[in-house]
Amino acid sequence: MNCPSSLEAREGDHVVAQDGHLGRVDRILRSESAGPIYLVVAVGALGRRRYPILHHALVSDVDASDRTIYVRGHRRSLERLPESPPLVI
């Protein structure tokens, strides 16, 4: 595994919580000066799909060769995060 850096995150990467697979990166929200700040993750089945937004500080590790992002937190908690970004990015 590589040094944790959300800069290595790409759309389509697998996202793994502390207790298992969470979903895939749907979009990356970036600021003009700081790079990626939030990851929009597609979780759940098509009929019940949600798109919680994870702050880059939750990223604990990135395995670029396996296209996997490891995040702090448990699936149930992360799945319930808001689907809208804060007003100021």
HTML snippet that shows the backbone in 3Dmol.js (N, CA, C, O; Angstrom):
<script src="https://3Dmol.org/build/3Dmol-min.js"></script>
<div id="view" style="width:600px;height:400px;position:relative"></div>
<script>
const pdb = `
ATOM      1  N   MET A   1       0.834  -1.183   0.000  1.00  0.00           N
ATOM      2  CA  MET A   1       0.000   0.000   0.000  1.00  0.00           C
ATOM      3  C   MET A   1       0.874   1.239   0.000  1.00  0.00           C
ATOM      4  O   MET A   1       1.972   1.253   0.556  1.00  0.00           O
ATOM      5  N   ASN A   2       0.373   2.247  -0.619  1.00  0.00           N
ATOM      6  CA  ASN A   2       1.113   3.489  -0.746  1.00  0.00           C
ATOM      7  C   ASN A   2       0.791   4.457   0.378  1.00  0.00           C
ATOM      8  O   ASN A   2      -0.094   4.215   1.198  1.00  0.00           O
ATOM      9  N   CYS A   3       1.521   5.544   0.398  1.00  0.00           N
ATOM     10  CA  CYS A   3       1.274   6.615   1.350  1.00  0.00           C
ATOM     11  C   CYS A   3      -0.129   7.165   1.128  1.00  0.00           C
ATOM     12  O   CYS A   3      -0.520   7.387  -0.017  1.00  0.00           O
ATOM     13  N   PRO A   4      -0.912   7.394   2.214  1.00  0.00           N
ATOM     14  CA  PRO A   4      -2.265   7.890   2.010  1.00  0.00           C
ATOM     15  C   PRO A   4      -2.270   9.254   1.339  1.00  0.00           C
ATOM     16  O   PRO A   4      -1.647  10.197   1.827  1.00  0.00           O
ATOM     17  N   SER A   5      -2.957   9.352   0.248  1.00  0.00           N
ATOM     18  CA  SER A   5      -3.082  10.624  -0.449  1.00  0.00           C
ATOM     19  C   SER A   5      -4.309  10.570  -1.334  1.00  0.00           C
ATOM     20  O   SER A   5      -4.390   9.752  -2.251  1.00  0.00           O
ATOM     21  N   SER A   6      -5.267  11.447  -1.059  1.00  0.00           N
ATOM     22  CA  SER A   6      -6.451  11.465  -1.901  1.00  0.00           C
ATOM     23  C   SER A   6      -6.126  12.004  -3.286  1.00  0.00           C
ATOM     24  O   SER A   6      -6.971  11.948  -4.179  1.00  0.00           O
ATOM     25  N   LEU A   7      -4.895  12.537  -3.489  1.00  0.00           N
ATOM     26  CA  LEU A   7      -4.492  13.010  -4.807  1.00  0.00           C
ATOM     27  C   LEU A   7      -4.420  11.862  -5.799  1.00  0.00           C
ATOM     28  O   LEU A   7      -4.535  12.071  -7.007  1.00  0.00           O
ATOM     29  N   GLU A   8      -4.228  10.650  -5.292  1.00  0.00           N
ATOM     30  CA  GLU A   8      -4.124   9.482  -6.158  1.00  0.00           C
ATOM     31  C   GLU A   8      -5.489   8.890  -6.482  1.00  0.00           C
ATOM     32  O   GLU A   8      -5.577   7.965  -7.289  1.00  0.00           O
ATOM     33  N   ALA A   9      -6.550   9.399  -5.875  1.00  0.00           N
ATOM     34  CA  ALA A   9      -7.889   8.870  -6.102  1.00  0.00           C
ATOM     35  C   ALA A   9      -8.350   9.163  -7.517  1.00  0.00           C
ATOM     36  O   ALA A   9      -8.091  10.234  -8.066  1.00  0.00           O
ATOM     37  N   ARG A  10      -9.043   8.181  -8.101  1.00  0.00           N
ATOM     38  CA  ARG A  10      -9.589   8.344  -9.448  1.00  0.00           C
ATOM     39  C   ARG A  10     -11.036   7.876  -9.456  1.00  0.00           C
ATOM     40  O   ARG A  10     -11.425   7.022  -8.659  1.00  0.00           O
ATOM     41  N   GLU A  11     -11.821   8.431 -10.351  1.00  0.00           N
ATOM     42  CA  GLU A  11     -13.201   7.976 -10.491  1.00  0.00           C
ATOM     43  C   GLU A  11     -13.204   6.496 -10.855  1.00  0.00           C
ATOM     44  O   GLU A  11     -12.415   6.050 -11.689  1.00  0.00           O
ATOM     45  N   GLY A  12     -14.099   5.739 -10.222  1.00  0.00           N
ATOM     46  CA  GLY A  12     -14.188   4.310 -10.458  1.00  0.00           C
ATOM     47  C   GLY A  12     -13.415   3.475  -9.456  1.00  0.00           C
ATOM     48  O   GLY A  12     -13.598   2.259  -9.407  1.00  0.00           O
ATOM     49  N   ASP A  13     -12.549   4.094  -8.651  1.00  0.00           N
ATOM     50  CA  ASP A  13     -11.786   3.351  -7.643  1.00  0.00           C
ATOM     51  C   ASP A  13     -12.722   2.730  -6.609  1.00  0.00           C
ATOM     52  O   ASP A  13     -13.768   3.295  -6.293  1.00  0.00           O
ATOM     53  N   HIS A  14     -12.345   1.574  -6.088  1.00  0.00           N
ATOM     54  CA  HIS A  14     -13.083   0.931  -5.007  1.00  0.00           C
ATOM     55  C   HIS A  14     -12.828   1.703  -3.723  1.00  0.00           C
ATOM     56  O   HIS A  14     -11.723   2.199  -3.502  1.00  0.00           O
ATOM     57  N   VAL A  15     -13.845   1.806  -2.879  1.00  0.00           N
ATOM     58  CA  VAL A  15     -13.704   2.453  -1.577  1.00  0.00           C
ATOM     59  C   VAL A  15     -14.014   1.402  -0.514  1.00  0.00           C
ATOM     60  O   VAL A  15     -15.074   0.776  -0.532  1.00  0.00           O
ATOM     61  N   VAL A  16     -13.062   1.218   0.419  1.00  0.00           N
ATOM     62  CA  VAL A  16     -13.197   0.197   1.447  1.00  0.00           C
ATOM     63  C   VAL A  16     -13.179   0.867   2.824  1.00  0.00           C
ATOM     64  O   VAL A  16     -12.239   1.585   3.166  1.00  0.00           O
ATOM     65  N   ALA A  17     -14.222   0.623   3.598  1.00  0.00           N
ATOM     66  CA  ALA A  17     -14.311   1.122   4.969  1.00  0.00           C
ATOM     67  C   ALA A  17     -13.578   0.148   5.886  1.00  0.00           C
ATOM     68  O   ALA A  17     -13.065  -0.875   5.432  1.00  0.00           O
ATOM     69  N   GLN A  18     -13.533   0.468   7.167  1.00  0.00           N
ATOM     70  CA  GLN A  18     -12.834  -0.394   8.123  1.00  0.00           C
ATOM     71  C   GLN A  18     -13.471  -1.774   8.230  1.00  0.00           C
ATOM     72  O   GLN A  18     -12.798  -2.739   8.591  1.00  0.00           O
ATOM     73  N   ASP A  19     -14.770  -1.879   7.918  1.00  0.00           N
ATOM     74  CA  ASP A  19     -15.444  -3.170   8.038  1.00  0.00           C
ATOM     75  C   ASP A  19     -15.880  -3.757   6.698  1.00  0.00           C
ATOM     76  O   ASP A  19     -16.760  -4.616   6.656  1.00  0.00           O
ATOM     77  N   GLY A  20     -15.269  -3.299   5.599  1.00  0.00           N
ATOM     78  CA  GLY A  20     -15.549  -3.922   4.306  1.00  0.00           C
ATOM     79  C   GLY A  20     -15.819  -2.925   3.189  1.00  0.00           C
ATOM     80  O   GLY A  20     -15.719  -1.712   3.373  1.00  0.00           O
ATOM     81  N   HIS A  21     -16.165  -3.471   2.025  1.00  0.00           N
ATOM     82  CA  HIS A  21     -16.377  -2.674   0.812  1.00  0.00           C
ATOM     83  C   HIS A  21     -17.533  -1.696   0.996  1.00  0.00           C
ATOM     84  O   HIS A  21     -18.608  -2.074   1.461  1.00  0.00           O
ATOM     85  N   LEU A  22     -17.303  -0.431   0.627  1.00  0.00           N
ATOM     86  CA  LEU A  22     -18.326   0.607   0.744  1.00  0.00           C
ATOM     87  C   LEU A  22     -18.957   0.905  -0.608  1.00  0.00           C
ATOM     88  O   LEU A  22     -20.182   0.972  -0.705  1.00  0.00           O
ATOM     89  N   GLY A  23     -18.163   1.084  -1.646  1.00  0.00           N
ATOM     90  CA  GLY A  23     -18.692   1.425  -2.963  1.00  0.00           C
ATOM     91  C   GLY A  23     -17.569   1.814  -3.908  1.00  0.00           C
ATOM     92  O   GLY A  23     -16.434   1.358  -3.771  1.00  0.00           O
ATOM     93  N   ARG A  24     -17.910   2.673  -4.880  1.00  0.00           N
ATOM     94  CA  ARG A  24     -16.925   3.162  -5.858  1.00  0.00           C
ATOM     95  C   ARG A  24     -16.984   4.683  -5.919  1.00  0.00           C
ATOM     96  O   ARG A  24     -18.025   5.297  -5.684  1.00  0.00           O
ATOM     97  N   VAL A  25     -15.839   5.270  -6.240  1.00  0.00           N
ATOM     98  CA  VAL A  25     -15.783   6.730  -6.400  1.00  0.00           C
ATOM     99  C   VAL A  25     -16.585   7.097  -7.642  1.00  0.00           C
ATOM    100  O   VAL A  25     -16.276   6.650  -8.747  1.00  0.00           O
ATOM    101  N   ASP A  26     -17.613   7.909  -7.453  1.00  0.00           N
ATOM    102  CA  ASP A  26     -18.435   8.366  -8.576  1.00  0.00           C
ATOM    103  C   ASP A  26     -17.879   9.661  -9.139  1.00  0.00           C
ATOM    104  O   ASP A  26     -17.777   9.823 -10.355  1.00  0.00           O
ATOM    105  N   ARG A  27     -17.518  10.584  -8.256  1.00  0.00           N
ATOM    106  CA  ARG A  27     -16.949  11.874  -8.660  1.00  0.00           C
ATOM    107  C   ARG A  27     -15.966  12.348  -7.613  1.00  0.00           C
ATOM    108  O   ARG A  27     -16.014  11.926  -6.458  1.00  0.00           O
ATOM    109  N   ILE A  28     -15.080  13.221  -8.025  1.00  0.00           N
ATOM    110  CA  ILE A  28     -14.134  13.853  -7.108  1.00  0.00           C
ATOM    111  C   ILE A  28     -14.384  15.356  -7.173  1.00  0.00           C
ATOM    112  O   ILE A  28     -14.291  15.968  -8.237  1.00  0.00           O
ATOM    113  N   LEU A  29     -14.701  15.940  -6.020  1.00  0.00           N
ATOM    114  CA  LEU A  29     -14.919  17.385  -5.961  1.00  0.00           C
ATOM    115  C   LEU A  29     -13.598  18.028  -5.572  1.00  0.00           C
ATOM    116  O   LEU A  29     -13.011  17.688  -4.544  1.00  0.00           O
ATOM    117  N   ARG A  30     -13.137  18.953  -6.394  1.00  0.00           N
ATOM    118  CA  ARG A  30     -11.824  19.585  -6.203  1.00  0.00           C
ATOM    119  C   ARG A  30     -11.989  21.087  -5.993  1.00  0.00           C
ATOM    120  O   ARG A  30     -12.957  21.702  -6.441  1.00  0.00           O
ATOM    121  N   SER A  31     -11.014  21.648  -5.300  1.00  0.00           N
ATOM    122  CA  SER A  31     -10.944  23.108  -5.238  1.00  0.00           C
ATOM    123  C   SER A  31      -9.903  23.529  -6.269  1.00  0.00           C
ATOM    124  O   SER A  31      -9.073  22.716  -6.677  1.00  0.00           O
ATOM    125  N   GLU A  32      -9.937  24.766  -6.684  1.00  0.00           N
ATOM    126  CA  GLU A  32      -9.006  25.221  -7.710  1.00  0.00           C
ATOM    127  C   GLU A  32      -7.564  25.217  -7.223  1.00  0.00           C
ATOM    128  O   GLU A  32      -6.638  25.016  -8.009  1.00  0.00           O
ATOM    129  N   SER A  33      -7.376  25.439  -5.925  1.00  0.00           N
ATOM    130  CA  SER A  33      -6.009  25.565  -5.417  1.00  0.00           C
ATOM    131  C   SER A  33      -5.504  24.345  -4.656  1.00  0.00           C
ATOM    132  O   SER A  33      -4.297  24.103  -4.622  1.00  0.00           O
ATOM    133  N   ALA A  34      -6.391  23.576  -4.049  1.00  0.00           N
ATOM    134  CA  ALA A  34      -5.936  22.527  -3.137  1.00  0.00           C
ATOM    135  C   ALA A  34      -6.057  21.112  -3.686  1.00  0.00           C
ATOM    136  O   ALA A  34      -5.621  20.172  -3.021  1.00  0.00           O
ATOM    137  N   GLY A  35      -6.619  20.926  -4.844  1.00  0.00           N
ATOM    138  CA  GLY A  35      -6.794  19.574  -5.355  1.00  0.00           C
ATOM    139  C   GLY A  35      -8.045  18.931  -4.791  1.00  0.00           C
ATOM    140  O   GLY A  35      -8.972  19.638  -4.397  1.00  0.00           O
ATOM    141  N   PRO A  36      -8.096  17.583  -4.742  1.00  0.00           N
ATOM    142  CA  PRO A  36      -9.310  16.906  -4.305  1.00  0.00           C
ATOM    143  C   PRO A  36      -9.623  17.194  -2.844  1.00  0.00           C
ATOM    144  O   PRO A  36      -8.741  17.151  -1.985  1.00  0.00           O
ATOM    145  N   ILE A  37     -10.877  17.486  -2.577  1.00  0.00           N
ATOM    146  CA  ILE A  37     -11.301  17.737  -1.202  1.00  0.00           C
ATOM    147  C   ILE A  37     -12.341  16.713  -0.772  1.00  0.00           C
ATOM    148  O   ILE A  37     -12.320  16.252   0.370  1.00  0.00           O
ATOM    149  N   TYR A  38     -13.252  16.353  -1.674  1.00  0.00           N
ATOM    150  CA  TYR A  38     -14.322  15.422  -1.330  1.00  0.00           C
ATOM    151  C   TYR A  38     -14.401  14.313  -2.372  1.00  0.00           C
ATOM    152  O   TYR A  38     -14.127  14.524  -3.553  1.00  0.00           O
ATOM    153  N   LEU A  39     -14.784  13.122  -1.903  1.00  0.00           N
ATOM    154  CA  LEU A  39     -15.050  11.993  -2.785  1.00  0.00           C
ATOM    155  C   LEU A  39     -16.541  11.700  -2.724  1.00  0.00           C
ATOM    156  O   LEU A  39     -17.088  11.508  -1.637  1.00  0.00           O
ATOM    157  N   VAL A  40     -17.203  11.664  -3.867  1.00  0.00           N
ATOM    158  CA  VAL A  40     -18.600  11.272  -3.940  1.00  0.00           C
ATOM    159  C   VAL A  40     -18.587   9.777  -4.233  1.00  0.00           C
ATOM    160  O   VAL A  40     -18.076   9.343  -5.265  1.00  0.00           O
ATOM    161  N   VAL A  41     -19.153   8.991  -3.318  1.00  0.00           N
ATOM    162  CA  VAL A  41     -19.080   7.536  -3.416  1.00  0.00           C
ATOM    163  C   VAL A  41     -20.458   6.960  -3.733  1.00  0.00           C
ATOM    164  O   VAL A  41     -21.433   7.269  -3.048  1.00  0.00           O
ATOM    165  N   ALA A  42     -20.538   6.134  -4.757  1.00  0.00           N
ATOM    166  CA  ALA A  42     -21.782   5.444  -5.097  1.00  0.00           C
ATOM    167  C   ALA A  42     -21.875   4.198  -4.229  1.00  0.00           C
ATOM    168  O   ALA A  42     -21.024   3.312  -4.313  1.00  0.00           O
ATOM    169  N   VAL A  43     -22.917   4.129  -3.387  1.00  0.00           N
ATOM    170  CA  VAL A  43     -23.103   2.976  -2.504  1.00  0.00           C
ATOM    171  C   VAL A  43     -24.501   2.399  -2.703  1.00  0.00           C
ATOM    172  O   VAL A  43     -25.439   3.130  -3.019  1.00  0.00           O
ATOM    173  N   GLY A  44     -24.638   1.101  -2.519  1.00  0.00           N
ATOM    174  CA  GLY A  44     -25.935   0.447  -2.598  1.00  0.00           C
ATOM    175  C   GLY A  44     -26.283  -0.011  -3.998  1.00  0.00           C
ATOM    176  O   GLY A  44     -25.575   0.263  -4.966  1.00  0.00           O
ATOM    177  N   ALA A  45     -27.413  -0.728  -4.073  1.00  0.00           N
ATOM    178  CA  ALA A  45     -27.911  -1.258  -5.347  1.00  0.00           C
ATOM    179  C   ALA A  45     -28.538  -0.135  -6.164  1.00  0.00           C
ATOM    180  O   ALA A  45     -28.864   0.923  -5.624  1.00  0.00           O
ATOM    181  N   LEU A  46     -28.707  -0.363  -7.462  1.00  0.00           N
ATOM    182  CA  LEU A  46     -29.239   0.666  -8.353  1.00  0.00           C
ATOM    183  C   LEU A  46     -30.553   1.265  -7.867  1.00  0.00           C
ATOM    184  O   LEU A  46     -30.726   2.482  -7.947  1.00  0.00           O
ATOM    185  N   GLY A  47     -31.461   0.477  -7.378  1.00  0.00           N
ATOM    186  CA  GLY A  47     -32.750   0.986  -6.921  1.00  0.00           C
ATOM    187  C   GLY A  47     -32.662   1.810  -5.648  1.00  0.00           C
ATOM    188  O   GLY A  47     -33.516   2.659  -5.393  1.00  0.00           O
ATOM    189  N   ARG A  48     -31.631   1.562  -4.850  1.00  0.00           N
ATOM    190  CA  ARG A  48     -31.484   2.267  -3.576  1.00  0.00           C
ATOM    191  C   ARG A  48     -30.125   2.956  -3.482  1.00  0.00           C
ATOM    192  O   ARG A  48     -29.590   3.108  -2.384  1.00  0.00           O
ATOM    193  N   ARG A  49     -29.572   3.364  -4.584  1.00  0.00           N
ATOM    194  CA  ARG A  49     -28.236   3.946  -4.604  1.00  0.00           C
ATOM    195  C   ARG A  49     -28.221   5.306  -3.914  1.00  0.00           C
ATOM    196  O   ARG A  49     -29.131   6.117  -4.086  1.00  0.00           O
ATOM    197  N   ARG A  50     -27.177   5.537  -3.136  1.00  0.00           N
ATOM    198  CA  ARG A  50     -26.929   6.825  -2.481  1.00  0.00           C
ATOM    199  C   ARG A  50     -25.548   7.297  -2.906  1.00  0.00           C
ATOM    200  O   ARG A  50     -24.731   6.520  -3.401  1.00  0.00           O
ATOM    201  N   TYR A  51     -25.304   8.586  -2.702  1.00  0.00           N
ATOM    202  CA  TYR A  51     -24.026   9.192  -3.077  1.00  0.00           C
ATOM    203  C   TYR A  51     -23.492  10.048  -1.921  1.00  0.00           C
ATOM    204  O   TYR A  51     -23.429  11.272  -2.034  1.00  0.00           O
ATOM    205  N   PRO A  52     -23.108   9.404  -0.810  1.00  0.00           N
ATOM    206  CA  PRO A  52     -22.564  10.185   0.300  1.00  0.00           C
ATOM    207  C   PRO A  52     -21.239  10.837  -0.093  1.00  0.00           C
ATOM    208  O   PRO A  52     -20.495  10.324  -0.930  1.00  0.00           O
ATOM    209  N   ILE A  53     -20.971  11.965   0.526  1.00  0.00           N
ATOM    210  CA  ILE A  53     -19.756  12.725   0.225  1.00  0.00           C
ATOM    211  C   ILE A  53     -18.776  12.568   1.380  1.00  0.00           C
ATOM    212  O   ILE A  53     -19.091  12.898   2.523  1.00  0.00           O
ATOM    213  N   LEU A  54     -17.584  12.061   1.070  1.00  0.00           N
ATOM    214  CA  LEU A  54     -16.555  11.826   2.076  1.00  0.00           C
ATOM    215  C   LEU A  54     -15.451  12.871   1.945  1.00  0.00           C
ATOM    216  O   LEU A  54     -14.948  13.122   0.850  1.00  0.00           O
ATOM    217  N   HIS A  55     -15.085  13.469   3.059  1.00  0.00           N
ATOM    218  CA  HIS A  55     -13.983  14.438   3.072  1.00  0.00           C
ATOM    219  C   HIS A  55     -12.670  13.676   2.907  1.00  0.00           C
ATOM    220  O   HIS A  55     -12.541  12.550   3.388  1.00  0.00           O
ATOM    221  N   HIS A  56     -11.706  14.280   2.233  1.00  0.00           N
ATOM    222  CA  HIS A  56     -10.433  13.599   1.966  1.00  0.00           C
ATOM    223  C   HIS A  56      -9.690  13.237   3.252  1.00  0.00           C
ATOM    224  O   HIS A  56      -8.836  12.352   3.227  1.00  0.00           O
ATOM    225  N   ALA A  57      -9.988  13.892   4.369  1.00  0.00           N
ATOM    226  CA  ALA A  57      -9.328  13.561   5.633  1.00  0.00           C
ATOM    227  C   ALA A  57      -9.692  12.159   6.119  1.00  0.00           C
ATOM    228  O   ALA A  57      -8.991  11.600   6.962  1.00  0.00           O
ATOM    229  N   LEU A  58     -10.772  11.586   5.602  1.00  0.00           N
ATOM    230  CA  LEU A  58     -11.160  10.221   5.979  1.00  0.00           C
ATOM    231  C   LEU A  58     -10.317   9.162   5.274  1.00  0.00           C
ATOM    232  O   LEU A  58     -10.348   7.993   5.659  1.00  0.00           O
ATOM    233  N   VAL A  59      -9.573   9.551   4.257  1.00  0.00           N
ATOM    234  CA  VAL A  59      -8.738   8.594   3.519  1.00  0.00           C
ATOM    235  C   VAL A  59      -7.556   8.189   4.397  1.00  0.00           C
ATOM    236  O   VAL A  59      -6.770   9.032   4.828  1.00  0.00           O
ATOM    237  N   SER A  60      -7.444   6.889   4.654  1.00  0.00           N
ATOM    238  CA  SER A  60      -6.341   6.392   5.483  1.00  0.00           C
ATOM    239  C   SER A  60      -5.223   5.795   4.636  1.00  0.00           C
ATOM    240  O   SER A  60      -4.068   5.774   5.060  1.00  0.00           O
ATOM    241  N   ASP A  61      -5.561   5.303   3.429  1.00  0.00           N
ATOM    242  CA  ASP A  61      -4.545   4.707   2.567  1.00  0.00           C
ATOM    243  C   ASP A  61      -5.095   4.622   1.152  1.00  0.00           C
ATOM    244  O   ASP A  61      -6.306   4.555   0.943  1.00  0.00           O
ATOM    245  N   VAL A  62      -4.191   4.627   0.191  1.00  0.00           N
ATOM    246  CA  VAL A  62      -4.557   4.483  -1.218  1.00  0.00           C
ATOM    247  C   VAL A  62      -3.623   3.460  -1.839  1.00  0.00           C
ATOM    248  O   VAL A  62      -2.401   3.582  -1.751  1.00  0.00           O
ATOM    249  N   ASP A  63      -4.207   2.454  -2.465  1.00  0.00           N
ATOM    250  CA  ASP A  63      -3.425   1.474  -3.201  1.00  0.00           C
ATOM    251  C   ASP A  63      -3.679   1.735  -4.683  1.00  0.00           C
ATOM    252  O   ASP A  63      -4.631   1.213  -5.263  1.00  0.00           O
ATOM    253  N   ALA A  64      -2.817   2.549  -5.283  1.00  0.00           N
ATOM    254  CA  ALA A  64      -3.010   2.966  -6.677  1.00  0.00           C
ATOM    255  C   ALA A  64      -2.945   1.782  -7.641  1.00  0.00           C
ATOM    256  O   ALA A  64      -3.643   1.777  -8.655  1.00  0.00           O
ATOM    257  N   SER A  65      -2.119   0.783  -7.342  1.00  0.00           N
ATOM    258  CA  SER A  65      -1.990  -0.361  -8.252  1.00  0.00           C
ATOM    259  C   SER A  65      -3.259  -1.209  -8.267  1.00  0.00           C
ATOM    260  O   SER A  65      -3.582  -1.826  -9.282  1.00  0.00           O
ATOM    261  N   ASP A  66      -3.979  -1.242  -7.148  1.00  0.00           N
ATOM    262  CA  ASP A  66      -5.201  -2.030  -7.037  1.00  0.00           C
ATOM    263  C   ASP A  66      -6.447  -1.154  -7.212  1.00  0.00           C
ATOM    264  O   ASP A  66      -7.571  -1.654  -7.189  1.00  0.00           O
ATOM    265  N   ARG A  67      -6.235   0.176  -7.390  1.00  0.00           N
ATOM    266  CA  ARG A  67      -7.322   1.146  -7.504  1.00  0.00           C
ATOM    267  C   ARG A  67      -8.297   1.031  -6.342  1.00  0.00           C
ATOM    268  O   ARG A  67      -9.510   0.951  -6.537  1.00  0.00           O
ATOM    269  N   THR A  68      -7.748   1.024  -5.127  1.00  0.00           N
ATOM    270  CA  THR A  68      -8.543   0.900  -3.915  1.00  0.00           C
ATOM    271  C   THR A  68      -8.193   2.019  -2.951  1.00  0.00           C
ATOM    272  O   THR A  68      -7.020   2.319  -2.725  1.00  0.00           O
ATOM    273  N   ILE A  69      -9.228   2.634  -2.386  1.00  0.00           N
ATOM    274  CA  ILE A  69      -9.064   3.699  -1.404  1.00  0.00           C
ATOM    275  C   ILE A  69      -9.618   3.185  -0.082  1.00  0.00           C
ATOM    276  O   ILE A  69     -10.763   2.741  -0.009  1.00  0.00           O
ATOM    277  N   TYR A  70      -8.805   3.248   0.951  1.00  0.00           N
ATOM    278  CA  TYR A  70      -9.218   2.819   2.286  1.00  0.00           C
ATOM    279  C   TYR A  70      -9.576   4.053   3.100  1.00  0.00           C
ATOM    280  O   TYR A  70      -8.821   5.024   3.140  1.00  0.00           O
ATOM    281  N   VAL A  71     -10.750   4.005   3.754  1.00  0.00           N
ATOM    282  CA  VAL A  71     -11.207   5.158   4.524  1.00  0.00           C
ATOM    283  C   VAL A  71     -11.486   4.760   5.974  1.00  0.00           C
ATOM    284  O   VAL A  71     -11.798   3.608   6.274  1.00  0.00           O
ATOM    285  N   ARG A  72     -11.363   5.755   6.867  1.00  0.00           N
ATOM    286  CA  ARG A  72     -11.688   5.557   8.282  1.00  0.00           C
ATOM    287  C   ARG A  72     -13.201   5.586   8.440  1.00  0.00           C
ATOM    288  O   ARG A  72     -13.884   6.387   7.802  1.00  0.00           O
ATOM    289  N   GLY A  73     -13.714   4.720   9.282  1.00  0.00           N
ATOM    290  CA  GLY A  73     -15.147   4.688   9.553  1.00  0.00           C
ATOM    291  C   GLY A  73     -15.757   3.373   9.136  1.00  0.00           C
ATOM    292  O   GLY A  73     -15.165   2.588   8.394  1.00  0.00           O
ATOM    293  N   HIS A  74     -16.959   3.154   9.634  1.00  0.00           N
ATOM    294  CA  HIS A  74     -17.684   1.924   9.326  1.00  0.00           C
ATOM    295  C   HIS A  74     -18.723   2.190   8.240  1.00  0.00           C
ATOM    296  O   HIS A  74     -19.248   3.297   8.119  1.00  0.00           O
ATOM    297  N   ARG A  75     -19.004   1.168   7.466  1.00  0.00           N
ATOM    298  CA  ARG A  75     -19.907   1.301   6.318  1.00  0.00           C
ATOM    299  C   ARG A  75     -21.229   1.968   6.687  1.00  0.00           C
ATOM    300  O   ARG A  75     -21.666   2.903   6.016  1.00  0.00           O
ATOM    301  N   ARG A  76     -21.850   1.495   7.732  1.00  0.00           N
ATOM    302  CA  ARG A  76     -23.171   2.012   8.102  1.00  0.00           C
ATOM    303  C   ARG A  76     -23.126   3.522   8.357  1.00  0.00           C
ATOM    304  O   ARG A  76     -24.024   4.250   7.933  1.00  0.00           O
ATOM    305  N   SER A  77     -22.090   3.988   9.044  1.00  0.00           N
ATOM    306  CA  SER A  77     -21.955   5.420   9.322  1.00  0.00           C
ATOM    307  C   SER A  77     -21.649   6.215   8.060  1.00  0.00           C
ATOM    308  O   SER A  77     -22.220   7.282   7.836  1.00  0.00           O
ATOM    309  N   LEU A  78     -20.748   5.692   7.240  1.00  0.00           N
ATOM    310  CA  LEU A  78     -20.347   6.395   6.026  1.00  0.00           C
ATOM    311  C   LEU A  78     -21.481   6.457   5.001  1.00  0.00           C
ATOM    312  O   LEU A  78     -21.628   7.456   4.297  1.00  0.00           O
ATOM    313  N   GLU A  79     -22.276   5.397   4.916  1.00  0.00           N
ATOM    314  CA  GLU A  79     -23.400   5.368   3.978  1.00  0.00           C
ATOM    315  C   GLU A  79     -24.431   6.444   4.306  1.00  0.00           C
ATOM    316  O   GLU A  79     -25.164   6.892   3.424  1.00  0.00           O
ATOM    317  N   ARG A  80     -24.492   6.855   5.557  1.00  0.00           N
ATOM    318  CA  ARG A  80     -25.491   7.832   6.005  1.00  0.00           C
ATOM    319  C   ARG A  80     -25.001   9.278   5.952  1.00  0.00           C
ATOM    320  O   ARG A  80     -25.732  10.188   6.344  1.00  0.00           O
ATOM    321  N   LEU A  81     -23.787   9.502   5.480  1.00  0.00           N
ATOM    322  CA  LEU A  81     -23.290  10.870   5.366  1.00  0.00           C
ATOM    323  C   LEU A  81     -24.138  11.641   4.354  1.00  0.00           C
ATOM    324  O   LEU A  81     -24.750  11.036   3.474  1.00  0.00           O
ATOM    325  N   PRO A  82     -24.180  12.971   4.471  1.00  0.00           N
ATOM    326  CA  PRO A  82     -24.982  13.774   3.533  1.00  0.00           C
ATOM    327  C   PRO A  82     -24.541  13.587   2.083  1.00  0.00           C
ATOM    328  O   PRO A  82     -23.386  13.273   1.795  1.00  0.00           O
ATOM    329  N   GLU A  83     -25.494  13.788   1.190  1.00  0.00           N
ATOM    330  CA  GLU A  83     -25.236  13.678  -0.242  1.00  0.00           C
ATOM    331  C   GLU A  83     -24.993  15.033  -0.886  1.00  0.00           C
ATOM    332  O   GLU A  83     -24.873  15.124  -2.108  1.00  0.00           O
ATOM    333  N   SER A  84     -24.922  16.071  -0.093  1.00  0.00           N
ATOM    334  CA  SER A  84     -24.644  17.403  -0.636  1.00  0.00           C
ATOM    335  C   SER A  84     -23.400  17.967   0.053  1.00  0.00           C
ATOM    336  O   SER A  84     -23.213  17.786   1.256  1.00  0.00           O
ATOM    337  N   PRO A  85     -22.557  18.650  -0.717  1.00  0.00           N
ATOM    338  CA  PRO A  85     -21.337  19.218  -0.127  1.00  0.00           C
ATOM    339  C   PRO A  85     -21.661  20.435   0.725  1.00  0.00           C
ATOM    340  O   PRO A  85     -22.739  21.014   0.596  1.00  0.00           O
ATOM    341  N   PRO A  86     -20.740  20.826   1.590  1.00  0.00           N
ATOM    342  CA  PRO A  86     -20.957  22.059   2.339  1.00  0.00           C
ATOM    343  C   PRO A  86     -21.032  23.251   1.365  1.00  0.00           C
ATOM    344  O   PRO A  86     -20.578  23.165   0.224  1.00  0.00           O
ATOM    345  N   LEU A  87     -21.603  24.336   1.832  1.00  0.00           N
ATOM    346  CA  LEU A  87     -21.769  25.496   0.959  1.00  0.00           C
ATOM    347  C   LEU A  87     -20.449  26.099   0.502  1.00  0.00           C
ATOM    348  O   LEU A  87     -20.362  26.644  -0.598  1.00  0.00           O
ATOM    349  N   VAL A  88     -19.423  26.004   1.339  1.00  0.00           N
ATOM    350  CA  VAL A  88     -18.124  26.571   0.987  1.00  0.00           C
ATOM    351  C   VAL A  88     -17.127  25.445   0.820  1.00  0.00           C
ATOM    352  O   VAL A  88     -16.949  24.628   1.724  1.00  0.00           O
ATOM    353  N   ILE A  89     -16.478  25.396  -0.328  1.00  0.00           N
ATOM    354  CA  ILE A  89     -15.456  24.373  -0.567  1.00  0.00           C
ATOM    355  C   ILE A  89     -14.118  25.051  -0.606  1.00  0.00           C
ATOM    356  O   ILE A  89     -13.096  24.390  -0.796  1.00  0.00           O
TER     357      ILE A  89
END
`;
const viewer = $3Dmol.createViewer("view");
viewer.addModel(pdb, "pdb");
viewer.setStyle({}, {cartoon: {color: "spectrum"}});
viewer.zoomTo();
viewer.render();
</script>
